[in-house]
Amino acid sequence: MAKDKQFVTEITPQQEDFSRWYIDVIKKAELMDYSPVRGCIVFRPDGYELWENIQRDLDRRFKETGHRNAYFPLLIPESFFQKEKEHVEGFNPELPWVTEAAGDILEERLAIRPTSETMFGHMYSKWIQSYRDLPLLINQWANVIRWEKRTLPFLRTSEFLWQEGHTAHETEEEARAETMQMLDIYTDFCETMLAMPVIKGQKTPSERFAGAVDTYSIEAMMKDGRALQAGTSHYLGTKFATAFDIKYLDRENNLQYAHTTSWGVTTRLIGAVIMVHGDDRGLVLPPKIAPLQVVMIPIGPAKTREQVIGRVDELYKELKQAGIKVKVDDRADVSPGWKFNEYEMRGIPIRLELGPRDMENGQVVLVSRVTGEKRMVQQDNLLAEIDQLLNEIHDEMLERAKQFIVDNSNVVDTLDEMKQLFEQKRGFVEAGWCGSAACEAQVKEETGATSRNIPFEPSVHKETCLVCDEAAKHTVVFARAY
Amino acid sequence: MAKDKQFVTEITPQQEDFSRWYIDVIKKAELMDYSPVRGCIVFRPDGYELWENIQRDLDRRFKETGHRNAYFPLLIPESFFQKEKEHVEGFNPELPWVTEAAGDILEERLAIRPTSETMFGHMYSKWIQSYRDLPLLINQWANVIRWEKRTLPFLRTSEFLWQEGHTAHETEEEARAETMQMLDIYTDFCETMLAMPVIKGQKTPSERFAGAVDTYSIEAMMKDGRALQAGTSHYLGTKFATAFDIKYLDRENNLQYAHTTSWGVTTRLIGAVIMVHGDDRGLVLPPKIAPLQVVMIPIGPAKTREQVIGRVDELYKELKQAGIKVKVDDRADVSPGWKFNEYEMRGIPIRLELGPRDMENGQVVLVSRVTGEKRMVQQDNLLAEIDQLLNEIHDEMLERAKQFIVDNSNVVDTLDEMKQLFEQKRGFVEAGWCGSAACEAQVKEETGATSRNIPFEPSVHKETCLVCDEAAKHTVVFARAY
């Protein structure tokens, strides 16, 4: 038992130091490791498989809505960045440059892509001639680099993995509909796959993507009350089309600029899932993306061991066959208690225990990682019980995360109120905003909170700006953010 | 009809200029486009989907044999390359270097990975402590860059996509078994998914991977008789383990170096598939990786058009439902003949035609892309007929490709014979080899052919070296290669 206790205490409690809790958990659960390259991590198999499962489901959604995947070059000529003024200002400070290759100094420096609007723009101008070529709906799964000063595994790393959709359309209306469709797909994905509720809304001008006309985001709340931008979708207007000469002959034979969009989510979703659901015992993984959904642990004395393991193996085959991600831990040199702690720390949704008495009764014990509830179920109905419990776990996780947002959201009238609030606790704060960048900047300076977005469905409609007390244009969600 | 003919003649015949045929086909079928970065291409959706289908099947095979995916950093510190002497010599001439990032000159240059043995080696030395940590079986799907002087789309591009497996084992025996297992998986994959027969064998020392103890390869034959290395599997011995200090405590508590392997296939498989199966009308895609397996074309006069399209749509839904990759081309402004040519050029395995008479008879016409055979089949048995024909097409393609290798393989006794042979035609040539690098180099110098591999199953066992006439150690396959 001493060993069991020691095991648990290796994880810093969330209340004591949330950042340390996070690092403890992802290291201990072997989701990642630090690499020898500054700001870059190694995605270990259990971490990478979370991404594979995220990828598979999103990819299906993209394809069902008519998008196809392609692959564009990693390296982007320096001159491309110069073509869109805001874009170059936004990304130049973060670019790594290839200046030499195969022993030669390059004539033009090549940036490692921080995002591929410019490369897509260049190719789209070649591929798009007529309205018949539109809409053009392409997505790319790729690595990108942004040389970040302060990094945090998964959440902000110099190299990360993502998908970037880039589409071109005949009209503003169509392009805006695409922008919203993708934001909706992200929202639904977060809820139904990650059990993670998000706030949908529009970014203020100062928080827009470099080069976008409008940026929309989904914002999640981590367990320390900080916000995390979980996905973005941009309406780019004709800005990139103008910069890269993406023109088409319309149905009346007039030459027009295309309207373009881009949208993406990244491996930071892995970090989000951990910070939304984890607890002091470790990870709590959403059943639909967990690399392992059920761990089976045979228990009881040595003399019945062989018989128990035999039955566990039979049940294992049945679950495996049905597509449940399951494994048996029948190590003899590790105590059941130690195993319980280990798989709780790793966030496995269901623990299945089977001992000699369960054998006699034709039962097994299922233990939910999220509630700790123990459920005695019949072996001959095991698959249905597991399916049921996995769904319940998902629903419970989503419900708790929603409640957490409710419990940690507030509305304020004035900047002073907001300052007082942030002195006591973190969370989302709704307030009225006049629309001026100066007032927004003042909030940031005095509270450390940034405008997350202008939610589509605010809980209230505020009449006056929290800073200047002028008439409010919008109700904005402010929060300290990752 | 004039337009139809023009369409076909846009593709250079293979006999006239195979390289131009290849470029014509991949551009016209929109598999790729040139990018503004030297030696890098854009994988357009129809090209990229070939890779996605290759990926999906290989990934399943890797996982079924106990491997898991992970992701390691793109950038590798210069010092890492210095640790394995042969490795640095092999790759240094091809490396692109990041020297600046975010406005600062880097203290140590970072190479964009040409392969990740060094990065895996560094991390494995941290993760492997005891025999309990072995075997460690990790694969990575990633982009890599090798700054090539002469490039050819898919076959040799500066940036390409690949998978690289890296495993560590307790013993040489286990590591060698892994090396062979992966070579066998590649071989079976090429035959059963790509309809592409390959010659399995061991590379000669001069053709080994930089840093390997033994390299094994599979070699395919393109339709111009040139060889293409389609996959490699390396036994690395303890060389990288020594260079990166990958040590483990064995079962007797002694510290040992691990035995490691690596193995990979790349997007050059896309090029291989095109060059093995294509003909003067364009692509011929293997049914199991084709983005589109069946194209449905309604035919007949305008007055029955609506009715015919109605029936085509019903059949479309049935096939789609059953998982067939199918589309309907019901464009009214393009003639059926033009469509036939277009989808032949794009290599779609089956064309389905339905006209008013077929409506009356409850039939459709299926046309095989590979044989041109027309088959009248009953609509109410369509799915089974399609399945059957797809399988037949696969088998026919594999059979033809096997016969092509037989027809273009020869055995010679002397270098003179080989020279004469290569003056007339290309292909594989088996010959005896004494094992000296000098004799091998002389073959290359005088014929332009390189040793492809020492096949596991040579057609003959030659007694003497084709160059020096000394006793032959091996029978080697020589060929001009991509």
Interface residues (C-beta under 8 A of the other chain):
Chain A: D33 S35 P36 V37 C40 I41 V42 F43 R44 P45 G47 Y48 E49 W51 E52 R68 N69 A70 Y71 F72 P73 L74 L75 I76 P77 F80 P93 E94 L95 P96 W97 V98 T99 E100 A101 A102 G103 L110 I112 M119 H122 M123 K126 W127 I138 A142 N143 I145 W147 K149 E159 L161
Chain B: D33 S35 P36 V37 C40 I41 V42 F43 R44 P45 G47 Y48 E49 W51 E52 R68 N69 A70 Y71 F72 P73 L74 L75 I76 P77 F80 P93 E94 L95 P96 W97 V98 T99 E100 A101 A102 G103 R109 L110 I112 M119 H122 M123 K126 W127 I138 A142 N143 I145 W147 K149 E159 L161
